[in-house]
Amino acid sequence: MADMKHPLYIASVDAYSGKSVTALAVGLHLKEAGHRVGYFRPLGSLPHTVGDTVTDEDALFISNALNPEAPVEAICPLLFTPELVARALQGDLAALPGQIKEAYAKASAGREVMIVGGLGDLARGSLLGLSAPAIAELLDAKVLVLARYESDASVEEVLLARRLLGDRLVGAIFNFAGPDQEEALKGPLGQYLTKRGIAVLGVIPKDELLGAVTVRELVEHLPAKPLCCEKALDKLIVHFVVGAMGVASAAKYFRQLADKAVITGGDRADIQLAALQTATTAIILTGNIYPSSVIVSRAQQLGVPLLLAPHDTLATVARIEQIAGRIRTREAAKVERARALFKEHVDMSRICAAIGVPDQPTGRVDQ
């Protein structure tokens, strides 16, 4: 029984629901409880090269946090690429389940608990025959489902997940919940779901820090050109403000928010100066318009990066919304915040019980 694996598949009913955050928080909790924990992502979407091996960037980060000794080539055996889709369209899918099982065997060697990370929503991977229900069956895994609580439709999607996953579903965590939604899920809605075989294992409120992005992520994904202060690219941005109003209104609004990035036209020196007079993390200059030398000099003095974005303000805001939707938990502050939120709002004991492992230190040191 010592070598029995306890896989827990982290799935979601919609994209960007916090699967990576959950995998990391649950995995670290289990590791602290003395279990030998590993991480595996059957299908990835963020190619990252390590030596001669291409793996998934998020999968590598989480695996290194839980089991740094795992073979890199086994962490994420398949990447959702155009080439893989082309294979699917040609009917060349027979080998994929075997590749996943072989890699999983390597990644889980010596591990007691495996956290298995999903991609996108429950349907993602269906083109390859590798949807969330299919992967759970292939690896004989229990499934924890996440949902962004945006409306009653989120509850309906969890009910559908129960039908698709059956008894493999251990329960649901609702993320990004407001106060009223939290109260409902702990009351009538929670009772409704429980009667239908769905345990509400956590209701996590919206959190500004977890939704933050780094200046560097903006540089990479807008893309943008940093004009100064590159040493400050790893600072976190919590708020985004569009500086399209008059300078008096802008200055008043800017003073109300810290840890912010101001998005404004490169020719709006008045707005840029107003931003630099308050607690600003970065200024995003749209329209590919360079700022004046006075603005650059002042930003350098204050250590505030100026990012030159190639698109207009509207397009830049749209891109930032996409970036902010993909919550990454790689900064130490965000990892600790995620763990604190899960400790307070998620029933980790029930999750442990559902996968058949104790929720207390076991005294092991062979991590």
N, C-alpha and C positions, 0 to 999 in steps of 0.2 A: 504493500500500500504506500510505502515511502516514495515510490517513483510515480505515483498517480498524478496526472496533470489536472489542474483545475482552471480551464480557460474561461475568461470572461470577455465577451465581445461587446465593445462599446459602439453602439449604433445610434442613429438619430433619425427622426421623421422628417427633418429638413436640414439643409446645409448650414454650416457655420453655427452650430448649436453648442459648441464647446467640447467636442469629442477629445481633442488633444489635452485640454485642461483637465477633463475628467480622468482620462487615462493616467495622466501624471499624478493627480491628487490621490486617486484610488491606489495606484501602484506604490507610491511612497508610503501611504498608510499601511498597506500590507507588508511592505518591507520593514517598516518600524515594528510591526507586530511579530517580526522574526521569520517571515516567510521568504523563500527564495523566489523572487519575482523576475519575470522577463517580459519583454514587449515584442509584439509581432504585428506587422501591417501587411495583409495579403496583397493589397492593391494600393499603390501610391500615385501621387500626381505632381510632386515637387522634386524633379531629378536633382541629385546631388552626388558629385563624384568624390570618392575616397580611394586614392590610388588608382587601381584599374577597375574598381567596382562602382557601378552607378546604383544608388539607393534612393530612398525618399528622405528629404531633408528633415521633416518633422519626426519621422520614424526614428531616424538616427539620434536626434536630440533626446527623445523620450527613452529610447533603449539605453543610451549612455547614462542616463540618470538612474535607471533601474538595474541594468545589468551590463556594465561597460565591457565585459568579457565576451559578449555575444558576437558571433562571426558576422561581420558587416554584410557579407553577401547573402545571409539568410534572413536579415531583418525585414526586408521588403522585396520579395522575389519578382513582382510584376509592377510595371509602371503604366498608367493609362496614357498611352501615346498613340499618335495616328497610325503607327506601324502595327500596334496591337489591335486597334480597331479594324485595320485592313485585314488582319488575320481572321478576325471574327466574321467579317463580311464574306470571307472565302470559306467559312466553315471550319477553319483550322483551330479548333478549341479543345480537342480531346486531351491534349497534354497539360492544359493549364491546372486542373485540379491536382494532378500528380506533382507538378512543380510546387504548388502551394504546400501540399502535405510534406514533401521532402524538405523544403525550407523550414517549415514549422518544426519538424523533428529536430533540425539542427539548432534553431533558435531557442527551443525549449529544453535542450539537453541540460540536465542538472537543475532545472527549475521546478518548483512546486506549483506556482501560480503563473499563468500567462495572461497578460492583458492584451487583447486583440483589438486593434484600432480599425474602425470602419472608415469609409470614404464617402463624403457627400451624404445623401439620404438613403433610405432603405432600398431604393430601386437602383442606385448607382452601381454599375458593374453588371447589370442585367444583360447588356449587349454581349458580354463575355460569358454569361452563365454564372456570374459571380456576384449576385445581389447579396445583401446582408443575410436574408434567410438561408440562401444557398451556402454561404461561407460558414454560418453557424452550424448547419447540418454537417458540412464537410469536416469541421474540426470538433464536432460534438461539444459545442460551447453553449454556456448560458449567455443570455443577452440582457444588457442594461440599455434601455432606450432613453435618449435625451430629446427634449422638445423645447424650442423657444416659445415661451408663452406670449403670444401676440393676440389671440382671440380664442373663442370656443372651438374654432377649427383646429387648434393645436390639440385639444382634447380628443376630437374626432380622429385625428391622425394617430394618436396613441391607441385608441380603440381598434383602428385598422391594423396597427402593428401587432396587437395581441392576436388577431385572427391569423396574421401571416406567420408569426413566430410560435404560437401555441405555448406549450408549457416551458419552452426554452426561455421565455421572458421572465426575468426575475423582478422587474419593476421599472418604474420610470422616474426620471429626474426632470423637473421643469426649471428651465433656466431663464434669466432676464425677467423675472416676475416683478410686477409692481406691488405695492402694499395691498390693494384690493384683490388682486389676483392671488397673492399669497394667502390671504384670509379665506378665499373661496376654495383653494386647493387643500387647505388644512381643514375645511369644513365640508359643505355639501358636495362639491366636485370630487374631493378626495374620497368621500364615502361612496359616491356613485361609481368611481373607478374601482374601488376595493370590491364592491359587490360583483363586478364583472371580471374579477381575477387579476386586477392590475394594482400592484402595491405602489403607492406614491412614496418613494424613498428619499425624496428631497425636493425642496422648493428654494431655489437660490435667487436672491434679489439681484437687480441690476447693480453693477459695480463699475465705477468710473475707471479705477486703476486697471482692472482686467480688460477693459475695452480700449485701453491706451495703446498707441503705436509709437515706435521710435522714429526719430528724425531719419535715421538710416533707412528704415523701411519705406519712408516716403521717397527718398532719393532713388531707391531701387525700383519702386513700382510705379511712380508717376509717369515716366522717370523725370528726375530733376537734377540740375547741376548745382552742387554746393559752391557758393562764391566766397565763403569764408567760414572760419570756426569749425573745421572738420573734426576737431577733437570733441565737439559737443554732439556728434551725430547719434550717440547712444542714449541721449536723454529721452524721457517719455513725454508724449503729448497726450493730454487727457481731453482737452477741448479744442474744437476748431471754430474759428470765427471768420466770417466773410466781411472784409472791410470795404463795403460798397456804399456806406452811408457818409454823411457829412462828418468832418473831423471832430466837431464838438460832441456829437452823439457817439462817435467811435471811441473817443477818449474815455467818456463816461462808462461805456460798456466794457472796454478793455480792462478798466480798473477792477471790475467785478470778478474777473476770471484769472486764475493763475494756471500754470502748466498748459499754456495754450499755444496754438499756431494760428497766425493770422494769414488769411488768404486774400491777396489784393493785387491789383494791377501793378506791373513794374513801374508805371509812370505816376503812381499815387504816393509821392514822397511825403505828403502830409499825413496820410494814414500810416505809412511805414514809421515815421518819426513818433507818432502817437503810440504805436505798438511798442516801440523801443523804450518809451517812458514808463511802461508797466511791466509786470512779470510775464514776459513772453519767451517761449522756448524756441520758436523758429518763425520766420516769415517766408511765406511762399509767394513768389513773384510770378504772376501769370502773364501770358501773352508773349513770352520770350523777350521781355523788355528789361534791359539792365537798369539797375538803380543808379542814383547819383553817387559820386565818390564820397559825399558827406554821409550818406546813409551807410555805405559800406564801412567807412571809418568808425562810425558810431557803433555799428553792429559788432565790429571786431573788438572794440573797447569793452563791450558788455558780454561778449562770448555768445552772441545769438546768431545761429546759422541763417544765412540768406539762401533760399533755394530757388533757382531759376527754372520755372516750369514752362514747357513748350506750348501748352494749350491755353485756351481762354479760361476765364474764371469758372464758367458754368461746367465746362468739360473737366476741369481740374477738381472741382467739388465732387463730381460724379465718380471720378477715379478714387478720390479719398474715401468716399463712402464704401466702395468695393474693398479697399484695403482695410478699413476699420472693421468691416464685417468678418474678416478672417482673423480672429483673435489668436495671437501667438503667445505662448507662455514660455519665453526663453530668458527673460530678465529675472534676476533673483528676487526682486521686489514683487513681481507678478506671481512667481511660483509660491512665495510665502503667503501672498494674499489669497491665492486659490486654495491653498491648504487650510487656511484659517476659515474661509467660507464653507468649505466642505465639512470641516470639523463641527461648525456651528449649525449648518443647515441640512446635512445629509446623514441618513441613518447608516453609517458604515457597518455597524454590527449586523444589520439585516443583510447587507450585501455580502459580508463574509459568510454568514450562515447559508445564504442562497447558493454559494459556490462550494460550500463544505469545508471551510477552513476556520480555525478559531480566531477571534478578534482580540488577542492579547499577546504580549511578548512570549515567545516560546523558549527563549534562552539560547537560541542558535547563534553562532558566530560565523558560520560558513556561508556568508552572503556573497 
